Structures are given as structure tokens and as C-alpha cells.
Amino acid sequence: MFRFFIILLAAAFLAACENIDDISGKPAPIGEFALGHNVVVAPNLVMGPASREASDEDWIASVTKAIGDRFSRYEGEQLYHFGVSLEGYVLAQPGIPILLSPKSALILKLTVWDDAAGVKLNEEPEQITVLENLDGDSVIGSGLTKTADEQMLALSENAAKLIQRWITRQHRQEKWFKQRGDTTPAIAEETPEETSEESVADVEETVEETKAVVEETLETAVDEVATN
């Protein structure tokens, strides 16, 4: 048991070393990417099992800010818009330290829009599952050491980082943000803000199915992290 505890502490230390602030200064370009609209909605946000409660408005504000903080630093010559739908979350409540330390999680779906072309780059939204970092607090369960607002902030920042990793990978593989030559960025006639009602309607059509999938995914994510 003592050896297991030491291993956990070592893992927490290494994670803490990796989780240095990485949004200071100018980032490496992702092609010609620059963020246009940053639209976050939560039309059918599901609260997972054994979770603290948080309002849709608080989640939207938190994720919107985290995405803005990370992506407003990019100064490419072409505009792209994010449409983010928050699907489900768990904000861990206090549990038994080490043995049953609950973990927090967030599930979202991301659509990226090409402003100049006025089209989606990914026809099917990309589902991203976000977990809290392994640090000195979350090793014993963030529900024991952090408020709901602190948990939400950590998940929002991790969500923005995972979005960054995903679009970077898409650019490397699919050349999403390659230079278009003389194309001048301009706000397209159809943007995520103008089509938000349509996006919400699309989500509502499959709300029951989405809720079931999100609840199952949240339970699986929490179980997997709790056993690691």
C-alpha cells in the first residue's frame, strides 16, 4: 500500500511538471489559422452521476473564456469559427481519499467552420472527452480539495487544450488551415452565430439518444480514471 501511494505521488509530481502554463507568449502557428467566432452552447447539457451541480450559463462562460484565452493568440491570415456544444459533465464530489477518489469530466462536441468558404471542415462534430489533470489535489480526489468553480475552470482549460491538439492534428493530416494565396479573410454570410438556432434544432432532434450516450460515456470515463 505504501509503495502504491509513493507511485501515485510520483505520478502527480511528473504531471505537475508538465502542466506549466503554456498559453503565455506567442504560439507556434497552425497554418494560417485565426479564430473568428467562438460559439459555445449547452442546449441539453447532462449532469453525470454523483456530480456537483453547475448551471449551463456558468459552463458556457467558463469554456468560452478558456477557448478565447488559448486561441485568440493565433494571428493567421484566415478566419475559422468554432461551434461547441457542451454535452455532459461530472464535477466530483468528496469521496474516500486514494481508494475512491472521484474524478471530474466534461464531454463536448466541436465543429470547425471555414469562414471564407462558409462550410464546415468536419461534417460530423468531433466528440471530445475531457478529464482533470493528475496533480497533488486530484490524486486524492478533486472533490475533497477544490470547489465546483475550480473544477470547472480546470476542465475548461483542458478542453481548450484538447481542441488545440485536435485541430493541430487535423491540419497536419488534412491541411485544414493551409494558405489560400490571395484570399482575404472576411466574415462569411453564414456563420455559427447566425446558424446557432439550426444547430440547436439538430441537437434537439436526437436529444434522447445523445443523453443516453453521454451518460454512458461519463460513467465509463469516471470509472476508468478511478481505477487508474
Secondary structure, DSSP 8 states (H G I E B T S, - for coil): -HHHHHHHHHHHHHHHHH-----SS-----TTEEEEEEEEE-TT-EE-TTB----HHHHHHHHHHHHHHHHTT---SEEEEEEEEEEEEE-B----TTTT----EEEEEEEEEETTTTEESSSS-EEEEEE---STTGGG-HHHH--HHHHHHHHHHHHHHHHHHHHHHHHHHH-TT---SS------SS-TTTTHHHHHHHHHHTHHHHHHHHHHHHHHHHHHHHH-
